[in-house]
Amino acid sequence: MSPVMGHHDVLVLGGGVAGCVLAARLSEDPARTVCLVEAGPDHGTDPGGWPRSLRDAHALPRDHMWERGVAVHRLRARVLGGSSCVNGCWHTWGSAADHEEWTRAGGPRWSAAAMAPYRERAEAAMRLRPVPEREFSLWARAALAGARELGYPDVDMGAEGPPGCGTPLLNALDGLRWNAAFGYLGPARSRANLTILGDTAADRLVLDGGRITGAEVVRHGRRETLTADTYVLACGTFGSPALLLRSGIGPAAELRARGIRTEVDLPGVGANLSDQPGVFVPRTPAPRLNAALAAREKEGELYVSRMLIRAASTHCPTDGWDLHILPSAGDPLFGGLPPGEYEAGIAAFLMKPASRGRVRLRSADPADPLDIDPGFLTDPDGRDAAVLREGLEIAERLAATSALAPLAAASGAPSYELTDAELRARLGTYWHPVGTCAMGPATDPLAVTDGAGRVHGVPDLRVADASVLPSAPAANTQFPVLAAAELLADALKETAS
C-alpha cells in the first residue's frame, strides 16, 4: 500500500458499504491513487481474524456501534464494512416506482434499466445467494405457506416486480457474514494505489473561497489534514450531512446558531431524512414451535427470519408495494428469554413513508451526539399511520392462516386497533435511513447533490451513499445502496477521464 500521508487523487471519507465499493472500484485504475478513511477498526483481510460477532450471520451484533444505550433508530455501525457487518444480511430490490422517483431527481442513470448492471455487479461481489432449504425454520416455512394461502404469489425479491411473497438474497455463506470489506476490499487491498486508514475519524472539510483545500481527520489522537483532487463523502445518512455541517456547508441560519461560519448555504443538508418505521406483533409460541426452534438452534441453523411479503396498501400506486410483512421467530432482538423459549411474531414495516425528519448538529464538536429526529408518522395527512395500520391488519390475517395459527397464539387485541398513541409507543425501525443529502436539480432549494453525487456549489466534492437517495426504496436498503455506489463510482470515473 502507498504511504499514509501525501496527496491522493480521490479521498473517500467513510468506509461503510458505499465507501468499500467506491474505494475498490476507483482503485481499479492503477494510475488513480485512492485513500479510504474509516472511523472504526479495520480487522484485516482474513475473515478468520475478525471478531466472531461480526462473522456470525445468525445474529445482529451490537458491539461495533457509534453509540450505546440510545434509541434504536440511532444505531449505526463503526467498523470497516459498515452496516454489512451488523445487519440482517438481507438483500431485496425496490419497485419500478422507486426508479421513477430517483430518475426525476437524478436523471436517466437512475432508471431501473440503467441500474440493472450495477445491481448485478453488487450481487457478484457480495456473493448473494438464495436462502438454502436447511435455513428455513418451522415458522418461516409455515409463513410462506400462509402468505400463499392469502393469495400472494411467489416473487423474486431481488428484482422489480409485483407484490408477493418470497425470500431475500443473502450475503451469508454457511453462517459467515460476507461483508463489504471482504467482498470489495478483499481483492483490492494489494493494490499499490490504495490506502486504507482505519481508526481515523473524519472531522471536517477545510474550504477557502468555496473550494476544498483539505480534510481534517483525527488519527491516533492527532489531528491531521489529508488532501486530494476529489473528495467523496460516504459517511452514511447520518454522518455525511454532519460532516458537511461541521464544514460550514448547510443551512446558514442553523450553522450560525452552532457558531460555524457558513461557507456554502445549502438548506437541504440534513433535511429530508426518511426511514422505514414498523411495529412488531408478538405471538405466544406453542410448545411445538419452541421445540422446533430449539432443535434448529442445537444444529446451529436457527435464523430468526427468512421470508417476507411485499404488500400494497390502498394508498399504493398500481404494481408497487409500500409494506413489508416480516414473520420472525427465534432469540429476541432485545433482551433475552429462558433456554428453550423463543420470541415469535410478525412485523409490519412502512416502506414508502411520506414523513420526513432531519439530522442536525448539537455543536461543532464531532464528539457530541447528533440531533437525529426520524420524524416517524409526522406527515400532516396521516397517510403513514393509515398505511401502517393496513400492514398490521395483513399481519393479523397472516397469523390467523391455517399454516401459522397452530404454531402461535395471539398475545392481545388486534394490533390494527391500537390508538395513535399506542401505535407510536410501539414503533420500531427497519434501520434504512436515506435522504439527508438528497439529489435533485440545482433549482431545487432542498437538493444537495446532482445525479452524479456532485455537491451543488462545491467543486470537487461528492456524496456517494444512502443520503443521496431522495426517497426510500420499497426494499431493504443495502442492495440498492451497493448498486448506487457502483453507479456513482462510474459517474466519477466518467468525469475524471
TATAKA-V53900 format. One record per helix or strand of 2 or more residues. SS is the DSSP state (~ for helix, > for strand). FROM is the first residue (numbers start at 1). TO is the last residue. If there is no record, write none. Layout:
<<SS | FROM | TO> <SS | FROM | TO>>
//
This chain:
<<> | 7 | 13> <~ | 17 | 26> <> | 34 | 37> <~ | 47 | 49> <~ | 52 | 55> <~ | 72 | 74> <~ | 82 | 85> <> | 90 | 91> <~ | 96 | 106> <~ | 108 | 110> <~ | 112 | 125> <~ | 133 | 135> <~ | 138 | 149> <> | 164 | 166> <> | 169 | 170> <> | 172 | 173> <> | 176 | 177> <~ | 180 | 185> <> | 194 | 197> <> | 200 | 208> <> | 211 | 219> <> | 222 | 233> <~ | 236 | 246> <> | 249 | 250> <~ | 252 | 257> <> | 264 | 265> <> | 273 | 274> <> | 277 | 285> <~ | 287 | 298> <> | 308 | 311> <> | 323 | 330> <> | 343 | 350> <> | 357 | 360> <> | 371 | 373> <~ | 383 | 399> <~ | 405 | 407> <> | 408 | 410> <~ | 415 | 417> <~ | 420 | 425> <> | 427 | 429> <> | 454 | 455> <> | 461 | 463> <~ | 466 | 468> <~ | 477 | 496>>
//
